[in-house]
Amino acid sequence: MLREIRTAGAQVPAMVEQAMTRCAREYGAAYLLPHGSDAEQAHRAEQLAAVCERRARWWGVLLAWAFTPICDLPWVFGAALIDARRHEQSAARFWREVAADAHARHATRVVGSFATAKRTAS
């Protein structure tokens, strides 16, 4: 990947900006998904986690570019990119945990309702 970053040169920030704009739209759309039921909440959380993971990867692309000879920005920008990437990775973990919890609640309710229905039928 570093080779592509070096050959892309000054195009990297523009490419990352376009990707982050897409991610912002996708995050907004995922955030607005219904989340009233456990299944809906799990789906919404999975979508949010996927966007956070993509944003973390794009911050990583910009970070790799920031530490190439092409980039003449001060090192503090690289440090900020490290923080931005870590933040998105943390957000992705959070949403994955929310999704796992919602899946577990949904599975418990489905199994519980099946057992109740089976006892009632007997």
Secondary structure in CASP SS format (residue, H / E / C, confidence):
PFRMAT SS
TARGET T0000
AUTHOR 0000-0000-0000
METHOD secondary structure of the structure
MODEL  1
M C 1.00
L H 1.00
R H 1.00
E H 1.00
I H 1.00
R H 1.00
T H 1.00
A H 1.00
G C 1.00
A C 1.00
Q H 1.00
V H 1.00
P H 1.00
A H 1.00
M H 1.00
V H 1.00
E H 1.00
Q H 1.00
A H 1.00
M H 1.00
T H 1.00
R H 1.00
C H 1.00
A H 1.00
R H 1.00
E H 1.00
Y H 1.00
G H 1.00
A H 1.00
A H 1.00
Y H 1.00
L C 1.00
L C 1.00
P C 1.00
H C 1.00
G C 1.00
S C 1.00
D H 1.00
A H 1.00
E H 1.00
Q H 1.00
A H 1.00
H H 1.00
R H 1.00
A H 1.00
E H 1.00
Q H 1.00
L H 1.00
A H 1.00
A H 1.00
V H 1.00
C H 1.00
E H 1.00
R H 1.00
R H 1.00
A H 1.00
R H 1.00
W H 1.00
W H 1.00
G H 1.00
V H 1.00
L H 1.00
L H 1.00
A H 1.00
W H 1.00
A H 1.00
F C 1.00
T C 1.00
P C 1.00
I C 1.00
C C 1.00
D C 1.00
L C 1.00
P C 1.00
W H 1.00
V H 1.00
F H 1.00
G H 1.00
A H 1.00
A H 1.00
L H 1.00
I H 1.00
D H 1.00
A H 1.00
R H 1.00
R H 1.00
H H 1.00
E H 1.00
Q H 1.00
S H 1.00
A H 1.00
A H 1.00
R H 1.00
F H 1.00
W H 1.00
R H 1.00
E H 1.00
V H 1.00
A H 1.00
A H 1.00
D H 1.00
A H 1.00
H H 1.00
A H 1.00
R H 1.00
H H 1.00
A H 1.00
T H 1.00
R H 1.00
V H 1.00
V H 1.00
G H 1.00
S H 1.00
F H 1.00
A H 1.00
T H 1.00
A H 1.00
K H 1.00
R H 1.00
T H 1.00
A H 1.00
S C 1.00
END
